[in-house]
Amino acid sequence: MEFLVSRTFYARGQTGQQLLLGAYSAMNRQIAKGKIQMFSRHEMVELVKVDGKARGIIARNLITGELERHSAHAVVIASGGYGNVFFLSTNAMGSNTTAAWKIHRNGAFFANPCYTQIHPTCIPRSGEHQSKLTLMSESLRNDGRIWVPKNLEDAEKIRSKTIKPTELKEEDRDYYLERRYPAFGNLVPRDVASRAAKERCDAGYGVNSTGEAVYLDFSAAIERYGKEKALVSGIKQPSVEKIIELGEEVVEQKYGNLFQMYEKIVAENPYKTPMMIYPAVHYTMGGVWVDYNLMTTIPGCYCIGEANFSDHGANRLGASALMQGLADGYFVLPYTIGDFLANDIRTGPISTDLKEFEIAEKNVSDTIDKLMSIKGDKPVDYFHKRLGKVMWEFAGMARNKEGLEHAISEIKTIRKEFWENVRIPGDKDEMNTELEKAGRVADFLELGELFAKDGLERSESRGRTF
Ligand SMILES: Cc1cc2nc3c(=O)[nH]c(=O)nc-3n(C[C@H](O)[C@H](O)[C@H](O)COP(=O)(O)OP(=O)(O)OC[C@H]3O[C@@H](n4cnc5c(N)ncnc54)[C@H](O)[C@@H]3O)c2cc1C
């Protein structure tokens, strides 16, 4: 008897989205009840410590540019991961390291910065002018078979569009994961799948114009599902066309939304021609160090979700990130933060007139003025892209001592040039997305160096990387 095992539980390729909707709804309910005050379009840009304890933050109103002081008995950072240090990643464009980096600069330890998860199933980049990568859900590997041409000449013919992938005979295809890992096949862990794809592409077998793509082929699944459905529906001796039609219906039911998204982006029909995928930076296991109560090394400063380093070790499992976020927020923090507040709440409200707030605000204001005054001739993205390329080439999936040392020195150079030559148009007292980006990239340029140094410290293999 054959058992088909799904690697993760999922909701039609929308698992994350469904979990997010649940979390959003729960938060909105609390906002409506008046238990949470919402400040949208605000960015935390500095932590304020009073007597060594976290007592508030400085935030910038992203619409007016105004700096605001917010005081509290404790501060919780939930600002997500820093995958965008690579410039290209599957993360939202607004994801950044600033909040985590600011508390680190204020004394919170940072753990395992170099632990980055590279996701194997993303839509490959199409060229140089791309700022975002799109994830194809992990669930696709339950049914897709991964392959590249067996021969270099065929790979070249596919890249130059001399032949179509569907024209390549079965014996001329290399299902390299099934060949190398027969027990797991296409369901090998993410790091193994990602490394193997890069290795094949680096060896010249990549299949898109950049040479950075492998195929994820659903034709076998379509055929299998088609035959099963014909059997269940009592259709005797179905034609090949009927089997494909029925199989596509099943695949559409499972992954229709993803296939549609792929077709919109790549302009190819993945039911008829194999999907192209390539690894992309997706998740950062490293982050701010926290104890079992989720408190950082700064008393009263907590860090939850992807921004902290906990739970996942060197490689997270599929679907565990959102569960960590929900567990931290629903089940852990509400109980552990009381332990700290019990002793501190008696101080009464904390005034934002304290000199610590004044100093923190002045520091932020000075940094903004400095950025605005540079008036160089390169946009923020120019430096971010350069940083991303260094990170990907020398601190990404494959690393070695020379490469990491090179990365450290390159990042220092880019950082120096950034502070001498960045150009931020507009004004600081208005909505200014270039200024926002500049602050974030300034922090990425510091984090990137720590990242590479951390990689250099580790000669062991940590699953997700060499
Ligand atoms: C495309 C994609 C698909 C994914 N699919 C899955 C999945 O199926 N299952 C799974 O388990 N995980 C999945 N993940 C991972 C998971 O979504 C993240 O790990 C998780 O959302 C992290 O939650 P978080 O609340 O810690 O941070 P985030 O969801 O990143 O939220 C952080 C928030 O903080 C805001 N912020 C950042 N800096 C500041 C600042 N300085 N001031 C104010 N606000 C700030 C950000 O704008 C953002 O709104 C996916 C991730 C991506 C990118």
The ligand as a Tripos MOL2 file, in Angstrom:
@<TRIPOS>MOLECULE
LIG
   53    58     1     0     0
SMALL
NO_CHARGES

@<TRIPOS>ATOM
      1 C1          5.8040   35.3810    1.9190 C.3       1 LIG1
      2 C2          5.8980   34.7550    3.2830 C.ar      1 LIG1
      3 C3          5.1770   33.6020    3.5600 C.ar      1 LIG1
      4 C4          5.2550   33.0060    4.8110 C.ar      1 LIG1
      5 N1          4.5320   31.8780    5.0630 N.ar      1 LIG1
      6 C5          4.5830   31.3220    6.2800 C.ar      1 LIG1
      7 C6          3.8020   30.1650    6.5850 C.ar      1 LIG1
      8 O1          3.0510   29.6550    5.7670 O.2       1 LIG1
      9 N2          3.9080   29.6560    7.8340 N.ar      1 LIG1
     10 C7          4.7260   30.2020    8.7860 C.ar      1 LIG1
     11 O2          4.7620   29.7140    9.8940 O.2       1 LIG1
     12 N3          5.4640   31.2900    8.5150 N.ar      1 LIG1
     13 C8          5.4200   31.8550    7.3000 C.ar      1 LIG1
     14 N4          6.1950   32.9590    7.0320 N.ar      1 LIG1
     15 C9          7.0160   33.5300    8.0990 C.3       1 LIG1
     16 C10         6.1360   34.3840    8.9870 C.3       1 LIG1
     17 O3          5.1960   35.0920    8.2020 O.3       1 LIG1
     18 C11         6.9390   35.4050    9.7690 C.3       1 LIG1
     19 O4          7.9840   34.7720   10.4080 O.3       1 LIG1
     20 C12         6.0230   36.0760   10.7780 C.3       1 LIG1
     21 O5          5.0410   36.8530   10.1120 O.3       1 LIG1
     22 C13         6.7880   36.9720   11.7200 C.3       1 LIG1
     23 O6          5.8410   37.5790   12.5460 O.3       1 LIG1
     24 P1          6.2310   38.8050   13.4470 P.3       1 LIG1
     25 O7          4.9500   39.3050   14.0320 O.co2     1 LIG1
     26 O8          7.3380   38.4280   14.3370 O.co2     1 LIG1
     27 O9          6.8080   39.8820   12.4300 O.3       1 LIG1
     28 P2          6.1200   40.5310   11.1330 P.3       1 LIG1
     29 O10         4.9410   39.7650   10.6870 O.co2     1 LIG1
     30 O11         7.2310   40.7690   10.1640 O.co2     1 LIG1
     31 O12         5.5780   41.8960   11.6960 O.3       1 LIG1
     32 C14         6.4740   42.8990   12.1120 C.3       1 LIG1
     33 C15         5.7450   44.2120   12.0280 C.3       1 LIG1
     34 O13         6.5400   45.2100   12.6530 O.3       1 LIG1
     35 C16         6.5910   46.3410   11.8090 C.3       1 LIG1
     36 N5          7.8450   47.0510   12.0890 N.ar      1 LIG1
     37 C17         9.1080   46.7140   11.7390 C.ar      1 LIG1
     38 N6          9.9840   47.6070   12.2280 N.ar      1 LIG1
     39 C18         9.2670   48.5220   12.8960 C.ar      1 LIG1
     40 C19         9.6180   49.6960   13.6060 C.ar      1 LIG1
     41 N7         10.8830   50.1030   13.7400 N.pl3     1 LIG1
     42 N8          8.6090   50.4190   14.1600 N.ar      1 LIG1
     43 C20         7.3070   50.0330   14.0490 C.ar      1 LIG1
     44 N9          6.9220   48.9100   13.3800 N.ar      1 LIG1
     45 C21         7.9010   48.1690   12.8180 C.ar      1 LIG1
     46 C22         6.5390   45.7790   10.4050 C.3       1 LIG1
     47 O14         6.1110   46.7600    9.4970 O.3       1 LIG1
     48 C23         5.5220   44.6620   10.5900 C.3       1 LIG1
     49 O15         4.2160   45.1400   10.4750 O.3       1 LIG1
     50 C24         6.0990   33.5770    5.7940 C.ar      1 LIG1
     51 C25         6.8280   34.7460    5.5140 C.ar      1 LIG1
     52 C26         6.7260   35.3310    4.2750 C.ar      1 LIG1
     53 C27         7.5270   36.5770    3.9880 C.3       1 LIG1
@<TRIPOS>BOND
     1     1     2 1
     2     2     3 ar
     3     2    52 ar
     4     3     4 ar
     5     4     5 ar
     6     4    50 ar
     7     5     6 ar
     8     6     7 ar
     9     6    13 1
    10     7     8 2
    11     7     9 ar
    12     9    10 ar
    13    10    11 2
    14    10    12 ar
    15    12    13 ar
    16    13    14 ar
    17    14    15 1
    18    14    50 ar
    19    15    16 1
    20    16    17 1
    21    16    18 1
    22    18    19 1
    23    18    20 1
    24    20    21 1
    25    20    22 1
    26    22    23 1
    27    23    24 1
    28    24    25 2
    29    24    26 1
    30    24    27 1
    31    27    28 1
    32    28    29 2
    33    28    30 1
    34    28    31 1
    35    31    32 1
    36    32    33 1
    37    33    34 1
    38    33    48 1
    39    34    35 1
    40    35    36 1
    41    35    46 1
    42    36    37 ar
    43    36    45 ar
    44    37    38 ar
    45    38    39 ar
    46    39    40 ar
    47    39    45 ar
    48    40    41 1
    49    40    42 ar
    50    42    43 ar
    51    43    44 ar
    52    44    45 ar
    53    46    47 1
    54    46    48 1
    55    48    49 1
    56    50    51 ar
    57    51    52 ar
    58    52    53 1
@<TRIPOS>SUBSTRUCTURE
     1 LIG1         1 GROUP 0 **** ****
